[in-house]
Structures are given as C-alpha cells and as structure tokens.
Amino acid sequence: MSSARIRSATLADLPRLTEIYNYYVRETPITFDVEEWSVEERRRGWFAHYAATGRHQLLVAEEDGEVRGYTSTSRFRPKAAYDPSVEVTIYLDPSATGRGLGRLLYTELLERMRREDVHRLLAGVTLPNPASLALHERLGFTRVAHFTEIGRKLGRYWDVVWLERILEGA
C-alpha cells in the first residue's frame, strides 16, 4: 500500500488534476469526454463546486510533493430527493496505478462521506476496466446495472457498468 498523503484539493492542484484527467480524455474510453479541458474551464465548471466538507469533496493523493491522483463525490442527479446519493470518481496518473493509491483515496473518501448526509455511493465504470471493477468491489460496491453500447468514443461503442455502495449508519 502506498504511503501517499491524502488531503483536500486546493486551487494550486488544479493544473495537475487537469493534466491527469486530460490523459484519460485523449487516450482512453474511461471518461466519455472527447475534448480536453483547459485549467480555466475546469476551475469554473468543475472545481468550483467542491468543498472541504459536505457531500461534494475532492481529495488528492500526494507523493513526494506531487499529486498522483484524485477522487471526488458529485451530485448524482439534479433533483433534491437524490441528494443523499453521490457519484464517486477516481483518476490516477497512469504511472501511479497498481500501488494502492486508489484504495487509499477511496478509503479516506468513504470515511469523510460517513460524516456527511450521504446514504449511497454510485460509480460508473466503462468496460473493459478490470482494475477499476476490482477496486470498487473490494471496497464493498456491488454491480447494479450494465448498459450496453451507451457511449461512443475512439471509433467504437462502449458498455458501462454501474455499481453502488450503501454507507453504514447513513
């Protein structure tokens, strides 16, 4: 397991977070964004809705002074009755995978969400992605839906599996 420090993201992290995310936009079907984001676009349209407490948080994993990955919780759907359910996401620098950073990030995120008014965590995983499925399932997520050919990117259609996890005591 990695010895990375997990902390809330700051605005100073945004260029690195954008760099990590844009790799997945360019090179993989893992996100269905097809155009890279500028740091300014991410600041206005994405970063601005996170806080250090509450349902919507953004955490980073830092090793040797560099951000290696991040996880976040976001609103699942815009209607108020959905508020206790949040969508989780995680992105790691490609060179930082397979070392326990994902587990470390999610473990801290789960602890923080237990202190908030969150009942259920939801995650969408583009297939194939055995590492992401294994991470989510090791952390107690269960598969609840499989959508076939729901997104088109990189010249083909992709399936997405949705997983959920209930938070104990929530």
Chimera marker file (.cmm) of the C-alpha trace (Angstrom):
<marker_set name="trace">
<marker id="1" x="0.000" y="0.000" z="0.000" r="1" g="1" b="0" radius="0.5"/>
<marker id="2" x="1.237" y="3.461" z="-0.856" r="1" g="1" b="0" radius="0.5"/>
<marker id="3" x="2.320" y="5.929" z="1.806" r="1" g="1" b="0" radius="0.5"/>
<marker id="4" x="0.813" y="8.870" z="-0.064" r="1" g="1" b="0" radius="0.5"/>
<marker id="5" x="-0.708" y="11.727" z="1.868" r="1" g="1" b="0" radius="0.5"/>
<marker id="6" x="-4.430" y="12.171" z="1.220" r="1" g="1" b="0" radius="0.5"/>
<marker id="7" x="-5.803" y="15.689" z="1.571" r="1" g="1" b="0" radius="0.5"/>
<marker id="8" x="-8.464" y="18.009" z="0.240" r="1" g="1" b="0" radius="0.5"/>
<marker id="9" x="-7.591" y="19.503" z="-3.129" r="1" g="1" b="0" radius="0.5"/>
<marker id="10" x="-6.624" y="23.152" z="-3.425" r="1" g="1" b="0" radius="0.5"/>
<marker id="11" x="-6.767" y="25.504" z="-6.378" r="1" g="1" b="0" radius="0.5"/>
<marker id="12" x="-2.996" y="25.089" z="-6.725" r="1" g="1" b="0" radius="0.5"/>
<marker id="13" x="-3.616" y="21.406" z="-7.569" r="1" g="1" b="0" radius="0.5"/>
<marker id="14" x="-5.908" y="22.197" z="-10.475" r="1" g="1" b="0" radius="0.5"/>
<marker id="15" x="-3.284" y="22.214" z="-13.274" r="1" g="1" b="0" radius="0.5"/>
<marker id="16" x="-2.091" y="18.749" z="-12.217" r="1" g="1" b="0" radius="0.5"/>
<marker id="17" x="-5.661" y="17.430" z="-11.830" r="1" g="1" b="0" radius="0.5"/>
<marker id="18" x="-6.473" y="18.711" z="-15.305" r="1" g="1" b="0" radius="0.5"/>
<marker id="19" x="-3.336" y="17.077" z="-16.714" r="1" g="1" b="0" radius="0.5"/>
<marker id="20" x="-4.272" y="13.704" z="-15.198" r="1" g="1" b="0" radius="0.5"/>
<marker id="21" x="-7.868" y="13.933" z="-16.417" r="1" g="1" b="0" radius="0.5"/>
<marker id="22" x="-6.931" y="15.055" z="-19.926" r="1" g="1" b="0" radius="0.5"/>
<marker id="23" x="-4.763" y="11.953" z="-20.341" r="1" g="1" b="0" radius="0.5"/>
<marker id="24" x="-7.921" y="9.844" z="-19.942" r="1" g="1" b="0" radius="0.5"/>
<marker id="25" x="-9.863" y="12.119" z="-22.293" r="1" g="1" b="0" radius="0.5"/>
<marker id="26" x="-7.204" y="11.750" z="-25.019" r="1" g="1" b="0" radius="0.5"/>
<marker id="27" x="-6.098" y="8.162" z="-24.608" r="1" g="1" b="0" radius="0.5"/>
<marker id="28" x="-8.935" y="6.065" z="-23.166" r="1" g="1" b="0" radius="0.5"/>
<marker id="29" x="-12.683" y="5.495" z="-23.137" r="1" g="1" b="0" radius="0.5"/>
<marker id="30" x="-12.711" y="5.704" z="-19.311" r="1" g="1" b="0" radius="0.5"/>
<marker id="31" x="-14.299" y="9.146" z="-19.454" r="1" g="1" b="0" radius="0.5"/>
<marker id="32" x="-16.796" y="9.949" z="-22.144" r="1" g="1" b="0" radius="0.5"/>
<marker id="33" x="-15.463" y="13.475" z="-22.556" r="1" g="1" b="0" radius="0.5"/>
<marker id="34" x="-13.975" y="13.692" z="-26.036" r="1" g="1" b="0" radius="0.5"/>
<marker id="35" x="-12.358" y="17.148" z="-25.848" r="1" g="1" b="0" radius="0.5"/>
<marker id="36" x="-9.598" y="18.092" z="-23.427" r="1" g="1" b="0" radius="0.5"/>
<marker id="37" x="-10.328" y="20.719" z="-20.785" r="1" g="1" b="0" radius="0.5"/>
<marker id="38" x="-8.354" y="23.856" z="-20.033" r="1" g="1" b="0" radius="0.5"/>
<marker id="39" x="-7.445" y="24.618" z="-16.437" r="1" g="1" b="0" radius="0.5"/>
<marker id="40" x="-9.749" y="27.637" z="-16.522" r="1" g="1" b="0" radius="0.5"/>
<marker id="41" x="-12.692" y="25.570" z="-17.805" r="1" g="1" b="0" radius="0.5"/>
<marker id="42" x="-12.133" y="23.031" z="-15.047" r="1" g="1" b="0" radius="0.5"/>
<marker id="43" x="-11.902" y="25.795" z="-12.425" r="1" g="1" b="0" radius="0.5"/>
<marker id="44" x="-15.259" y="27.312" z="-13.403" r="1" g="1" b="0" radius="0.5"/>
<marker id="45" x="-17.277" y="24.276" z="-14.386" r="1" g="1" b="0" radius="0.5"/>
<marker id="46" x="-15.910" y="21.556" z="-12.142" r="1" g="1" b="0" radius="0.5"/>
<marker id="47" x="-13.582" y="22.565" z="-9.317" r="1" g="1" b="0" radius="0.5"/>
<marker id="48" x="-15.834" y="25.345" z="-8.012" r="1" g="1" b="0" radius="0.5"/>
<marker id="49" x="-18.496" y="23.001" z="-6.651" r="1" g="1" b="0" radius="0.5"/>
<marker id="50" x="-16.183" y="21.111" z="-4.253" r="1" g="1" b="0" radius="0.5"/>
<marker id="51" x="-15.623" y="21.938" z="-0.582" r="1" g="1" b="0" radius="0.5"/>
<marker id="52" x="-13.508" y="20.559" z="2.264" r="1" g="1" b="0" radius="0.5"/>
<marker id="53" x="-16.681" y="19.273" z="3.953" r="1" g="1" b="0" radius="0.5"/>
<marker id="54" x="-20.137" y="18.304" z="2.762" r="1" g="1" b="0" radius="0.5"/>
<marker id="55" x="-21.368" y="15.841" z="0.188" r="1" g="1" b="0" radius="0.5"/>
<marker id="56" x="-19.172" y="17.078" z="-2.653" r="1" g="1" b="0" radius="0.5"/>
<marker id="57" x="-15.492" y="16.715" z="-1.886" r="1" g="1" b="0" radius="0.5"/>
<marker id="58" x="-12.333" y="16.433" z="-3.955" r="1" g="1" b="0" radius="0.5"/>
<marker id="59" x="-9.324" y="14.639" z="-2.455" r="1" g="1" b="0" radius="0.5"/>
<marker id="60" x="-5.829" y="14.215" z="-3.837" r="1" g="1" b="0" radius="0.5"/>
<marker id="61" x="-3.088" y="11.675" z="-3.239" r="1" g="1" b="0" radius="0.5"/>
<marker id="62" x="0.293" y="13.362" z="-2.943" r="1" g="1" b="0" radius="0.5"/>
<marker id="63" x="3.664" y="11.599" z="-3.028" r="1" g="1" b="0" radius="0.5"/>
<marker id="64" x="6.994" y="13.402" z="-2.881" r="1" g="1" b="0" radius="0.5"/>
<marker id="65" x="5.235" y="16.733" z="-3.300" r="1" g="1" b="0" radius="0.5"/>
<marker id="66" x="3.393" y="15.732" z="-6.487" r="1" g="1" b="0" radius="0.5"/>
<marker id="67" x="-0.284" y="14.908" z="-6.949" r="1" g="1" b="0" radius="0.5"/>
<marker id="68" x="-0.546" y="11.337" z="-8.273" r="1" g="1" b="0" radius="0.5"/>
<marker id="69" x="-4.324" y="11.001" z="-8.363" r="1" g="1" b="0" radius="0.5"/>
<marker id="70" x="-7.657" y="12.198" z="-7.089" r="1" g="1" b="0" radius="0.5"/>
<marker id="71" x="-11.135" y="11.094" z="-6.112" r="1" g="1" b="0" radius="0.5"/>
<marker id="72" x="-14.336" y="13.048" z="-5.771" r="1" g="1" b="0" radius="0.5"/>
<marker id="73" x="-18.015" y="12.915" z="-4.967" r="1" g="1" b="0" radius="0.5"/>
<marker id="74" x="-20.508" y="14.809" z="-7.077" r="1" g="1" b="0" radius="0.5"/>
<marker id="75" x="-24.230" y="15.250" z="-7.352" r="1" g="1" b="0" radius="0.5"/>
<marker id="76" x="-25.798" y="12.158" z="-8.904" r="1" g="1" b="0" radius="0.5"/>
<marker id="77" x="-28.901" y="13.832" z="-10.345" r="1" g="1" b="0" radius="0.5"/>
<marker id="78" x="-30.208" y="17.412" z="-10.062" r="1" g="1" b="0" radius="0.5"/>
<marker id="79" x="-33.494" y="16.636" z="-8.268" r="1" g="1" b="0" radius="0.5"/>
<marker id="80" x="-33.340" y="17.242" z="-4.494" r="1" g="1" b="0" radius="0.5"/>
<marker id="81" x="-34.551" y="13.783" z="-3.463" r="1" g="1" b="0" radius="0.5"/>
<marker id="82" x="-31.347" y="12.336" z="-4.960" r="1" g="1" b="0" radius="0.5"/>
<marker id="83" x="-29.081" y="14.459" z="-2.728" r="1" g="1" b="0" radius="0.5"/>
<marker id="84" x="-28.170" y="11.656" z="-0.251" r="1" g="1" b="0" radius="0.5"/>
<marker id="85" x="-26.795" y="9.661" z="-3.210" r="1" g="1" b="0" radius="0.5"/>
<marker id="86" x="-23.491" y="10.832" z="-4.679" r="1" g="1" b="0" radius="0.5"/>
<marker id="87" x="-21.466" y="9.729" z="-7.659" r="1" g="1" b="0" radius="0.5"/>
<marker id="88" x="-17.845" y="8.858" z="-6.958" r="1" g="1" b="0" radius="0.5"/>
<marker id="89" x="-14.981" y="9.007" z="-9.397" r="1" g="1" b="0" radius="0.5"/>
<marker id="90" x="-11.273" y="8.339" z="-9.269" r="1" g="1" b="0" radius="0.5"/>
<marker id="91" x="-8.383" y="9.104" z="-11.609" r="1" g="1" b="0" radius="0.5"/>
<marker id="92" x="-4.734" y="8.222" z="-11.137" r="1" g="1" b="0" radius="0.5"/>
<marker id="93" x="-1.668" y="9.275" z="-13.051" r="1" g="1" b="0" radius="0.5"/>
<marker id="94" x="-1.058" y="6.273" z="-15.351" r="1" g="1" b="0" radius="0.5"/>
<marker id="95" x="2.377" y="5.751" z="-13.779" r="1" g="1" b="0" radius="0.5"/>
<marker id="96" x="0.803" y="5.545" z="-10.303" r="1" g="1" b="0" radius="0.5"/>
<marker id="97" x="-1.623" y="2.669" z="-10.862" r="1" g="1" b="0" radius="0.5"/>
<marker id="98" x="-1.332" y="-0.707" z="-9.165" r="1" g="1" b="0" radius="0.5"/>
<marker id="99" x="0.323" y="0.613" z="-5.993" r="1" g="1" b="0" radius="0.5"/>
<marker id="100" x="-2.656" y="1.012" z="-3.679" r="1" g="1" b="0" radius="0.5"/>
<marker id="101" x="-3.316" y="4.715" z="-4.288" r="1" g="1" b="0" radius="0.5"/>
<marker id="102" x="-6.873" y="4.099" z="-5.436" r="1" g="1" b="0" radius="0.5"/>
<marker id="103" x="-7.691" y="2.123" z="-2.317" r="1" g="1" b="0" radius="0.5"/>
<marker id="104" x="-6.060" y="4.774" z="-0.121" r="1" g="1" b="0" radius="0.5"/>
<marker id="105" x="-8.005" y="7.593" z="-1.789" r="1" g="1" b="0" radius="0.5"/>
<marker id="106" x="-11.336" y="5.788" z="-1.631" r="1" g="1" b="0" radius="0.5"/>
<marker id="107" x="-10.817" y="4.706" z="1.978" r="1" g="1" b="0" radius="0.5"/>
<marker id="108" x="-10.397" y="8.332" z="3.059" r="1" g="1" b="0" radius="0.5"/>
<marker id="109" x="-13.323" y="9.421" z="0.881" r="1" g="1" b="0" radius="0.5"/>
<marker id="110" x="-15.582" y="6.769" z="2.449" r="1" g="1" b="0" radius="0.5"/>
<marker id="111" x="-14.605" y="7.926" z="5.943" r="1" g="1" b="0" radius="0.5"/>
<marker id="112" x="-15.422" y="11.519" z="5.067" r="1" g="1" b="0" radius="0.5"/>
<marker id="113" x="-18.753" y="10.602" z="3.481" r="1" g="1" b="0" radius="0.5"/>
<marker id="114" x="-19.782" y="8.729" z="6.633" r="1" g="1" b="0" radius="0.5"/>
<marker id="115" x="-19.696" y="12.096" z="8.433" r="1" g="1" b="0" radius="0.5"/>
<marker id="116" x="-21.997" y="13.684" z="5.861" r="1" g="1" b="0" radius="0.5"/>
<marker id="117" x="-25.630" y="13.211" z="4.905" r="1" g="1" b="0" radius="0.5"/>
<marker id="118" x="-24.761" y="10.548" z="2.324" r="1" g="1" b="0" radius="0.5"/>
<marker id="119" x="-26.612" y="7.267" z="2.094" r="1" g="1" b="0" radius="0.5"/>
<marker id="120" x="-25.424" y="5.736" z="-1.163" r="1" g="1" b="0" radius="0.5"/>
<marker id="121" x="-22.343" y="5.963" z="-3.388" r="1" g="1" b="0" radius="0.5"/>
<marker id="122" x="-22.641" y="5.289" z="-7.130" r="1" g="1" b="0" radius="0.5"/>
<marker id="123" x="-19.887" y="4.660" z="-9.665" r="1" g="1" b="0" radius="0.5"/>
<marker id="124" x="-19.973" y="4.174" z="-13.426" r="1" g="1" b="0" radius="0.5"/>
<marker id="125" x="-17.163" y="2.102" z="-14.962" r="1" g="1" b="0" radius="0.5"/>
<marker id="126" x="-16.536" y="1.901" z="-18.707" r="1" g="1" b="0" radius="0.5"/>
<marker id="127" x="-15.800" y="-1.656" z="-19.819" r="1" g="1" b="0" radius="0.5"/>
<marker id="128" x="-13.397" y="-3.267" z="-20.083" r="1" g="1" b="0" radius="0.5"/>
<marker id="129" x="-11.703" y="-1.991" z="-16.940" r="1" g="1" b="0" radius="0.5"/>
<marker id="130" x="-10.936" y="-4.956" z="-14.669" r="1" g="1" b="0" radius="0.5"/>
<marker id="131" x="-8.733" y="-2.919" z="-12.314" r="1" g="1" b="0" radius="0.5"/>
<marker id="132" x="-11.468" y="-0.369" z="-11.585" r="1" g="1" b="0" radius="0.5"/>
<marker id="133" x="-14.122" y="-3.054" z="-11.153" r="1" g="1" b="0" radius="0.5"/>
<marker id="134" x="-11.851" y="-4.961" z="-8.757" r="1" g="1" b="0" radius="0.5"/>
<marker id="135" x="-11.114" y="-1.812" z="-6.729" r="1" g="1" b="0" radius="0.5"/>
<marker id="136" x="-14.784" y="-0.930" z="-6.360" r="1" g="1" b="0" radius="0.5"/>
<marker id="137" x="-15.809" y="-4.473" z="-5.498" r="1" g="1" b="0" radius="0.5"/>
<marker id="138" x="-13.005" y="-4.840" z="-2.907" r="1" g="1" b="0" radius="0.5"/>
<marker id="139" x="-14.381" y="-1.713" z="-1.252" r="1" g="1" b="0" radius="0.5"/>
<marker id="140" x="-17.909" y="-3.084" z="-1.000" r="1" g="1" b="0" radius="0.5"/>
<marker id="141" x="-19.524" y="-1.795" z="-4.192" r="1" g="1" b="0" radius="0.5"/>
<marker id="142" x="-21.913" y="-4.154" z="-5.980" r="1" g="1" b="0" radius="0.5"/>
<marker id="143" x="-22.905" y="-4.179" z="-9.636" r="1" g="1" b="0" radius="0.5"/>
<marker id="144" x="-26.449" y="-2.972" z="-10.181" r="1" g="1" b="0" radius="0.5"/>
<marker id="145" x="-26.705" y="-2.177" z="-13.908" r="1" g="1" b="0" radius="0.5"/>
<marker id="146" x="-24.959" y="-2.923" z="-17.178" r="1" g="1" b="0" radius="0.5"/>
<marker id="147" x="-25.690" y="-0.577" z="-20.061" r="1" g="1" b="0" radius="0.5"/>
<marker id="148" x="-24.547" y="-1.844" z="-23.453" r="1" g="1" b="0" radius="0.5"/>
<marker id="149" x="-23.010" y="0.416" z="-26.073" r="1" g="1" b="0" radius="0.5"/>
<marker id="150" x="-24.117" y="3.515" z="-24.165" r="1" g="1" b="0" radius="0.5"/>
<marker id="151" x="-21.251" y="5.781" z="-25.271" r="1" g="1" b="0" radius="0.5"/>
<marker id="152" x="-19.250" y="6.262" z="-28.464" r="1" g="1" b="0" radius="0.5"/>
<marker id="153" x="-15.617" y="7.273" z="-28.324" r="1" g="1" b="0" radius="0.5"/>
<marker id="154" x="-12.394" y="6.390" z="-30.141" r="1" g="1" b="0" radius="0.5"/>
<marker id="155" x="-14.345" y="4.984" z="-33.069" r="1" g="1" b="0" radius="0.5"/>
<marker id="156" x="-16.477" y="2.445" z="-31.197" r="1" g="1" b="0" radius="0.5"/>
<marker id="157" x="-19.269" y="1.953" z="-28.679" r="1" g="1" b="0" radius="0.5"/>
<marker id="158" x="-18.592" y="1.173" z="-25.020" r="1" g="1" b="0" radius="0.5"/>
<marker id="159" x="-20.529" y="-0.542" z="-22.243" r="1" g="1" b="0" radius="0.5"/>
<marker id="160" x="-20.805" y="0.932" z="-18.756" r="1" g="1" b="0" radius="0.5"/>
<marker id="161" x="-21.410" y="-0.945" z="-15.512" r="1" g="1" b="0" radius="0.5"/>
<marker id="162" x="-22.927" y="0.958" z="-12.587" r="1" g="1" b="0" radius="0.5"/>
<marker id="163" x="-22.034" y="-0.029" z="-9.047" r="1" g="1" b="0" radius="0.5"/>
<marker id="164" x="-23.404" y="1.124" z="-5.705" r="1" g="1" b="0" radius="0.5"/>
<marker id="165" x="-22.433" y="1.016" z="-2.099" r="1" g="1" b="0" radius="0.5"/>
<marker id="166" x="-24.616" y="1.859" z="0.860" r="1" g="1" b="0" radius="0.5"/>
<marker id="167" x="-22.912" y="3.691" z="3.711" r="1" g="1" b="0" radius="0.5"/>
<marker id="168" x="-23.427" y="2.006" z="7.056" r="1" g="1" b="0" radius="0.5"/>
<marker id="169" x="-25.231" y="4.152" z="9.583" r="1" g="1" b="0" radius="0.5"/>
<marker id="170" x="-26.270" y="6.724" z="6.987" r="1" g="1" b="0" radius="0.5"/>
<link id1="1" id2="2" r="1" g="1" b="0" radius="0.2"/>
<link id1="2" id2="3" r="1" g="1" b="0" radius="0.2"/>
<link id1="3" id2="4" r="1" g="1" b="0" radius="0.2"/>
<link id1="4" id2="5" r="1" g="1" b="0" radius="0.2"/>
<link id1="5" id2="6" r="1" g="1" b="0" radius="0.2"/>
<link id1="6" id2="7" r="1" g="1" b="0" radius="0.2"/>
<link id1="7" id2="8" r="1" g="1" b="0" radius="0.2"/>
<link id1="8" id2="9" r="1" g="1" b="0" radius="0.2"/>
<link id1="9" id2="10" r="1" g="1" b="0" radius="0.2"/>
<link id1="10" id2="11" r="1" g="1" b="0" radius="0.2"/>
<link id1="11" id2="12" r="1" g="1" b="0" radius="0.2"/>
<link id1="12" id2="13" r="1" g="1" b="0" radius="0.2"/>
<link id1="13" id2="14" r="1" g="1" b="0" radius="0.2"/>
<link id1="14" id2="15" r="1" g="1" b="0" radius="0.2"/>
<link id1="15" id2="16" r="1" g="1" b="0" radius="0.2"/>
<link id1="16" id2="17" r="1" g="1" b="0" radius="0.2"/>
<link id1="17" id2="18" r="1" g="1" b="0" radius="0.2"/>
<link id1="18" id2="19" r="1" g="1" b="0" radius="0.2"/>
<link id1="19" id2="20" r="1" g="1" b="0" radius="0.2"/>
<link id1="20" id2="21" r="1" g="1" b="0" radius="0.2"/>
<link id1="21" id2="22" r="1" g="1" b="0" radius="0.2"/>
<link id1="22" id2="23" r="1" g="1" b="0" radius="0.2"/>
<link id1="23" id2="24" r="1" g="1" b="0" radius="0.2"/>
<link id1="24" id2="25" r="1" g="1" b="0" radius="0.2"/>
<link id1="25" id2="26" r="1" g="1" b="0" radius="0.2"/>
<link id1="26" id2="27" r="1" g="1" b="0" radius="0.2"/>
<link id1="27" id2="28" r="1" g="1" b="0" radius="0.2"/>
<link id1="28" id2="29" r="1" g="1" b="0" radius="0.2"/>
<link id1="29" id2="30" r="1" g="1" b="0" radius="0.2"/>
<link id1="30" id2="31" r="1" g="1" b="0" radius="0.2"/>
<link id1="31" id2="32" r="1" g="1" b="0" radius="0.2"/>
<link id1="32" id2="33" r="1" g="1" b="0" radius="0.2"/>
<link id1="33" id2="34" r="1" g="1" b="0" radius="0.2"/>
<link id1="34" id2="35" r="1" g="1" b="0" radius="0.2"/>
<link id1="35" id2="36" r="1" g="1" b="0" radius="0.2"/>
<link id1="36" id2="37" r="1" g="1" b="0" radius="0.2"/>
<link id1="37" id2="38" r="1" g="1" b="0" radius="0.2"/>
<link id1="38" id2="39" r="1" g="1" b="0" radius="0.2"/>
<link id1="39" id2="40" r="1" g="1" b="0" radius="0.2"/>
<link id1="40" id2="41" r="1" g="1" b="0" radius="0.2"/>
<link id1="41" id2="42" r="1" g="1" b="0" radius="0.2"/>
<link id1="42" id2="43" r="1" g="1" b="0" radius="0.2"/>
<link id1="43" id2="44" r="1" g="1" b="0" radius="0.2"/>
<link id1="44" id2="45" r="1" g="1" b="0" radius="0.2"/>
<link id1="45" id2="46" r="1" g="1" b="0" radius="0.2"/>
<link id1="46" id2="47" r="1" g="1" b="0" radius="0.2"/>
<link id1="47" id2="48" r="1" g="1" b="0" radius="0.2"/>
<link id1="48" id2="49" r="1" g="1" b="0" radius="0.2"/>
<link id1="49" id2="50" r="1" g="1" b="0" radius="0.2"/>
<link id1="50" id2="51" r="1" g="1" b="0" radius="0.2"/>
<link id1="51" id2="52" r="1" g="1" b="0" radius="0.2"/>
<link id1="52" id2="53" r="1" g="1" b="0" radius="0.2"/>
<link id1="53" id2="54" r="1" g="1" b="0" radius="0.2"/>
<link id1="54" id2="55" r="1" g="1" b="0" radius="0.2"/>
<link id1="55" id2="56" r="1" g="1" b="0" radius="0.2"/>
<link id1="56" id2="57" r="1" g="1" b="0" radius="0.2"/>
<link id1="57" id2="58" r="1" g="1" b="0" radius="0.2"/>
<link id1="58" id2="59" r="1" g="1" b="0" radius="0.2"/>
<link id1="59" id2="60" r="1" g="1" b="0" radius="0.2"/>
<link id1="60" id2="61" r="1" g="1" b="0" radius="0.2"/>
<link id1="61" id2="62" r="1" g="1" b="0" radius="0.2"/>
<link id1="62" id2="63" r="1" g="1" b="0" radius="0.2"/>
<link id1="63" id2="64" r="1" g="1" b="0" radius="0.2"/>
<link id1="64" id2="65" r="1" g="1" b="0" radius="0.2"/>
<link id1="65" id2="66" r="1" g="1" b="0" radius="0.2"/>
<link id1="66" id2="67" r="1" g="1" b="0" radius="0.2"/>
<link id1="67" id2="68" r="1" g="1" b="0" radius="0.2"/>
<link id1="68" id2="69" r="1" g="1" b="0" radius="0.2"/>
<link id1="69" id2="70" r="1" g="1" b="0" radius="0.2"/>
<link id1="70" id2="71" r="1" g="1" b="0" radius="0.2"/>
<link id1="71" id2="72" r="1" g="1" b="0" radius="0.2"/>
<link id1="72" id2="73" r="1" g="1" b="0" radius="0.2"/>
<link id1="73" id2="74" r="1" g="1" b="0" radius="0.2"/>
<link id1="74" id2="75" r="1" g="1" b="0" radius="0.2"/>
<link id1="75" id2="76" r="1" g="1" b="0" radius="0.2"/>
<link id1="76" id2="77" r="1" g="1" b="0" radius="0.2"/>
<link id1="77" id2="78" r="1" g="1" b="0" radius="0.2"/>
<link id1="78" id2="79" r="1" g="1" b="0" radius="0.2"/>
<link id1="79" id2="80" r="1" g="1" b="0" radius="0.2"/>
<link id1="80" id2="81" r="1" g="1" b="0" radius="0.2"/>
<link id1="81" id2="82" r="1" g="1" b="0" radius="0.2"/>
<link id1="82" id2="83" r="1" g="1" b="0" radius="0.2"/>
<link id1="83" id2="84" r="1" g="1" b="0" radius="0.2"/>
<link id1="84" id2="85" r="1" g="1" b="0" radius="0.2"/>
<link id1="85" id2="86" r="1" g="1" b="0" radius="0.2"/>
<link id1="86" id2="87" r="1" g="1" b="0" radius="0.2"/>
<link id1="87" id2="88" r="1" g="1" b="0" radius="0.2"/>
<link id1="88" id2="89" r="1" g="1" b="0" radius="0.2"/>
<link id1="89" id2="90" r="1" g="1" b="0" radius="0.2"/>
<link id1="90" id2="91" r="1" g="1" b="0" radius="0.2"/>
<link id1="91" id2="92" r="1" g="1" b="0" radius="0.2"/>
<link id1="92" id2="93" r="1" g="1" b="0" radius="0.2"/>
<link id1="93" id2="94" r="1" g="1" b="0" radius="0.2"/>
<link id1="94" id2="95" r="1" g="1" b="0" radius="0.2"/>
<link id1="95" id2="96" r="1" g="1" b="0" radius="0.2"/>
<link id1="96" id2="97" r="1" g="1" b="0" radius="0.2"/>
<link id1="97" id2="98" r="1" g="1" b="0" radius="0.2"/>
<link id1="98" id2="99" r="1" g="1" b="0" radius="0.2"/>
<link id1="99" id2="100" r="1" g="1" b="0" radius="0.2"/>
<link id1="100" id2="101" r="1" g="1" b="0" radius="0.2"/>
<link id1="101" id2="102" r="1" g="1" b="0" radius="0.2"/>
<link id1="102" id2="103" r="1" g="1" b="0" radius="0.2"/>
<link id1="103" id2="104" r="1" g="1" b="0" radius="0.2"/>
<link id1="104" id2="105" r="1" g="1" b="0" radius="0.2"/>
<link id1="105" id2="106" r="1" g="1" b="0" radius="0.2"/>
<link id1="106" id2="107" r="1" g="1" b="0" radius="0.2"/>
<link id1="107" id2="108" r="1" g="1" b="0" radius="0.2"/>
<link id1="108" id2="109" r="1" g="1" b="0" radius="0.2"/>
<link id1="109" id2="110" r="1" g="1" b="0" radius="0.2"/>
<link id1="110" id2="111" r="1" g="1" b="0" radius="0.2"/>
<link id1="111" id2="112" r="1" g="1" b="0" radius="0.2"/>
<link id1="112" id2="113" r="1" g="1" b="0" radius="0.2"/>
<link id1="113" id2="114" r="1" g="1" b="0" radius="0.2"/>
<link id1="114" id2="115" r="1" g="1" b="0" radius="0.2"/>
<link id1="115" id2="116" r="1" g="1" b="0" radius="0.2"/>
<link id1="116" id2="117" r="1" g="1" b="0" radius="0.2"/>
<link id1="117" id2="118" r="1" g="1" b="0" radius="0.2"/>
<link id1="118" id2="119" r="1" g="1" b="0" radius="0.2"/>
<link id1="119" id2="120" r="1" g="1" b="0" radius="0.2"/>
<link id1="120" id2="121" r="1" g="1" b="0" radius="0.2"/>
<link id1="121" id2="122" r="1" g="1" b="0" radius="0.2"/>
<link id1="122" id2="123" r="1" g="1" b="0" radius="0.2"/>
<link id1="123" id2="124" r="1" g="1" b="0" radius="0.2"/>
<link id1="124" id2="125" r="1" g="1" b="0" radius="0.2"/>
<link id1="125" id2="126" r="1" g="1" b="0" radius="0.2"/>
<link id1="126" id2="127" r="1" g="1" b="0" radius="0.2"/>
<link id1="127" id2="128" r="1" g="1" b="0" radius="0.2"/>
<link id1="128" id2="129" r="1" g="1" b="0" radius="0.2"/>
<link id1="129" id2="130" r="1" g="1" b="0" radius="0.2"/>
<link id1="130" id2="131" r="1" g="1" b="0" radius="0.2"/>
<link id1="131" id2="132" r="1" g="1" b="0" radius="0.2"/>
<link id1="132" id2="133" r="1" g="1" b="0" radius="0.2"/>
<link id1="133" id2="134" r="1" g="1" b="0" radius="0.2"/>
<link id1="134" id2="135" r="1" g="1" b="0" radius="0.2"/>
<link id1="135" id2="136" r="1" g="1" b="0" radius="0.2"/>
<link id1="136" id2="137" r="1" g="1" b="0" radius="0.2"/>
<link id1="137" id2="138" r="1" g="1" b="0" radius="0.2"/>
<link id1="138" id2="139" r="1" g="1" b="0" radius="0.2"/>
<link id1="139" id2="140" r="1" g="1" b="0" radius="0.2"/>
<link id1="140" id2="141" r="1" g="1" b="0" radius="0.2"/>
<link id1="141" id2="142" r="1" g="1" b="0" radius="0.2"/>
<link id1="142" id2="143" r="1" g="1" b="0" radius="0.2"/>
<link id1="143" id2="144" r="1" g="1" b="0" radius="0.2"/>
<link id1="144" id2="145" r="1" g="1" b="0" radius="0.2"/>
<link id1="145" id2="146" r="1" g="1" b="0" radius="0.2"/>
<link id1="146" id2="147" r="1" g="1" b="0" radius="0.2"/>
<link id1="147" id2="148" r="1" g="1" b="0" radius="0.2"/>
<link id1="148" id2="149" r="1" g="1" b="0" radius="0.2"/>
<link id1="149" id2="150" r="1" g="1" b="0" radius="0.2"/>
<link id1="150" id2="151" r="1" g="1" b="0" radius="0.2"/>
<link id1="151" id2="152" r="1" g="1" b="0" radius="0.2"/>
<link id1="152" id2="153" r="1" g="1" b="0" radius="0.2"/>
<link id1="153" id2="154" r="1" g="1" b="0" radius="0.2"/>
<link id1="154" id2="155" r="1" g="1" b="0" radius="0.2"/>
<link id1="155" id2="156" r="1" g="1" b="0" radius="0.2"/>
<link id1="156" id2="157" r="1" g="1" b="0" radius="0.2"/>
<link id1="157" id2="158" r="1" g="1" b="0" radius="0.2"/>
<link id1="158" id2="159" r="1" g="1" b="0" radius="0.2"/>
<link id1="159" id2="160" r="1" g="1" b="0" radius="0.2"/>
<link id1="160" id2="161" r="1" g="1" b="0" radius="0.2"/>
<link id1="161" id2="162" r="1" g="1" b="0" radius="0.2"/>
<link id1="162" id2="163" r="1" g="1" b="0" radius="0.2"/>
<link id1="163" id2="164" r="1" g="1" b="0" radius="0.2"/>
<link id1="164" id2="165" r="1" g="1" b="0" radius="0.2"/>
<link id1="165" id2="166" r="1" g="1" b="0" radius="0.2"/>
<link id1="166" id2="167" r="1" g="1" b="0" radius="0.2"/>
<link id1="167" id2="168" r="1" g="1" b="0" radius="0.2"/>
<link id1="168" id2="169" r="1" g="1" b="0" radius="0.2"/>
<link id1="169" id2="170" r="1" g="1" b="0" radius="0.2"/>
</marker_set>
